[in-house]
Amino acid sequence: MDSILFNMAQKIPVIRNTNLSYFIPQVATALLLVSLLYGLGNEHYFLLGLALYFLLSFYLKVLIPKWHRKGIFALKKGKLDLAVLAFERSYAYFHRYPWIDKYRAFTLLSSSRYSYIEMALMNMIYCLEQMGDHKTAKKYHQRLKQEFPDNTYA
């Protein structure tokens, strides 16, 4: 499911691409927490289990892909050079720990169809094109095609 939204203040495209099958691990994790608290005899097991799930989900998405988040923040602020650096760090991090990205439905409770490596490349291409550095953008575009041949933007 692809949807493109625009940040109206800055005309920055935001692409949301969700893999619906990735919701299954998220629901399973929430149910596991609820069941665990039920088994422990907590009378507020349902609300507490859901609260723990959302807390876990929040911290996983904040702590692990921190360079991706910093890149998005810099991009929204119009600091494209800093955004490129942050996305390069994100790319390097997820290349160093590919299992986190590969199993992101479990490790990050993420429902994104795009991997963080793929998003880093697409975001770097966008920033570099906006900065006028078409040569470097083309290099990353070739890498995107090579690593993700099925990417619709490659």
C-alpha positions as MATLAB code, in Angstrom:
seq = 'MDSILFNMAQKIPVIRNTNLSYFIPQVATALLLVSLLYGLGNEHYFLLGLALYFLLSFYLKVLIPKWHRKGIFALKKGKLDLAVLAFERSYAYFHRYPWIDKYRAFTLLSSSRYSYIEMALMNMIYCLEQMGDHKTAKKYHQRLKQEFPDNTYA';
ca = [
       0.000    0.000    0.000;
       1.767    3.099   -1.298;
       0.693    6.574   -0.336;
       2.525    9.821   -0.964;
       1.870   12.727    1.365;
       3.410   16.185    1.146;
       4.714   18.291    3.984;
       2.854   21.419    2.928;
       5.230   23.823    4.642;
       8.247   22.603    2.672;
       6.809   20.538   -0.224;
       8.762   17.469    0.933;
       7.288   14.197   -0.316;
       6.675   11.630    2.399;
       6.153    8.100    1.124;
       4.292    5.628    3.311;
       4.540    2.073    2.067;
       3.105   -0.483    4.453;
       3.392   -4.253    4.331;
       0.165   -5.460    5.904;
       1.660   -8.868    6.783;
       4.088   -7.036    9.097;
       1.164   -6.179   11.368;
       0.944   -9.845   12.406;
       4.147   -9.743   14.536;
       2.970   -6.486   16.086;
      -0.392   -7.950   17.097;
       1.337  -11.129   18.292;
       3.720   -9.092   20.471;
       0.839   -7.124   21.992;
      -1.110  -10.327   22.670;
       1.975  -11.954   24.183;
       2.407   -9.077   26.623;
      -1.291   -9.115   27.517;
      -1.194  -12.912   28.010;
       1.939  -12.711   30.125;
       0.368  -10.151   32.447;
      -2.843  -12.186   32.577;
      -0.811  -15.254   33.564;
       0.878  -13.252   36.300;
      -2.542  -12.409   37.718;
      -2.498   -8.680   37.063;
      -6.086   -7.412   37.196;
      -5.379   -4.664   34.609;
      -3.573   -7.076   32.286;
      -5.191   -5.802   29.081;
      -4.514   -2.080   29.509;
      -1.095   -2.644   31.031;
      -0.153   -5.089   28.250;
      -1.138   -2.619   25.556;
       0.677    0.198   27.359;
       3.829   -1.924   27.545;
       3.512   -2.750   23.850;
       3.238    0.926   22.857;
       6.116    1.864   25.148;
       8.279   -0.911   23.691;
       7.304    0.088   20.156;
       8.145    3.735   20.824;
      11.562    3.028   22.333;
      12.548    0.553   19.621;
      11.693    3.094   16.923;
      13.529    5.898   18.711;
      16.681    4.142   19.888;
      17.655    1.807   17.062;
      17.056    3.826   13.870;
      18.347    7.044   15.447;
      20.323    8.150   12.372;
      17.291    7.655   10.169;
      15.240    9.833   12.521;
      17.988   12.482   12.627;
      18.055   12.490    8.825;
      14.289   12.973    8.604;
      14.499   15.795   11.169;
      17.313   17.533    9.229;
      15.401   17.069    5.970;
      12.284   18.671    7.438;
      14.413   21.590    8.664;
      15.851   22.039    5.158;
      19.387   21.068    6.246;
      19.942   18.737    3.324;
      23.694   18.351    3.800;
      23.183   17.184    7.397;
      20.327   14.928    6.270;
      22.609   13.208    3.739;
      25.232   12.608    6.434;
      22.624   11.159    8.799;
      21.174    8.892    6.083;
      24.721    7.708    5.246;
      25.177    6.783    8.926;
      21.807    5.006    8.917;
      22.796    3.107    5.766;
      26.105    2.077    7.369;
      24.438    1.032   10.643;
      21.891   -1.235    8.977;
      24.564   -2.697    6.699;
      26.575   -3.528    9.816;
      23.524   -5.136   11.471;
      21.446   -6.408    8.525;
      19.399   -8.773   10.690;
      17.799   -5.809   12.479;
      16.595   -4.441    9.153;
      15.680   -7.808    7.666;
      13.504   -8.741   10.653;
      12.284   -5.182   11.348;
       8.725   -6.411   11.873;
      10.038   -8.105   15.044;
      13.109   -6.053   16.014;
      11.581   -2.608   15.458;
       7.882   -3.493   15.327;
       7.910   -1.724   11.963;
       5.287   -2.329    9.272;
       7.265   -0.553    6.557;
       7.619   -2.409    3.273;
      10.872   -0.530    2.646;
      13.951   -1.546    4.581;
      15.917    1.142    6.394;
      18.792    0.606    3.950;
      16.415    1.202    1.052;
      14.895    4.276    2.717;
      18.372    5.682    3.407;
      19.291    5.396   -0.267;
      16.020    6.936   -1.463;
      16.345    9.796    1.019;
      19.968   10.463    0.047;
      18.976   10.566   -3.629;
      16.183   13.033   -2.869;
      18.434   15.314   -0.789;
      21.277   15.252   -3.292;
      18.921   16.036   -6.181;
      17.494   18.972   -4.212;
      21.043   20.195   -3.527;
      21.918   19.960   -7.231;
      24.525   17.222   -6.773;
      23.195   15.087   -9.618;
      26.418   13.118  -10.060;
      26.411   11.768   -6.493;
      22.642   11.261   -6.637;
      23.102    9.137   -9.757;
      25.719    7.035   -7.932;
      23.255    6.318   -5.117;
      20.498    5.695   -7.644;
      22.664    3.010   -9.267;
      23.262    1.474   -5.843;
      19.505    1.509   -5.186;
      18.903   -0.300   -8.496;
      21.637   -2.817   -7.709;
      20.598   -3.580   -4.134;
      16.813   -3.279   -4.648;
      15.954   -4.052   -8.268;
      12.223   -4.281   -7.466;
      12.118   -0.784   -5.963;
       9.538    1.239   -7.872;
      11.670    4.388   -7.561;
      14.896    2.773   -8.822;
];
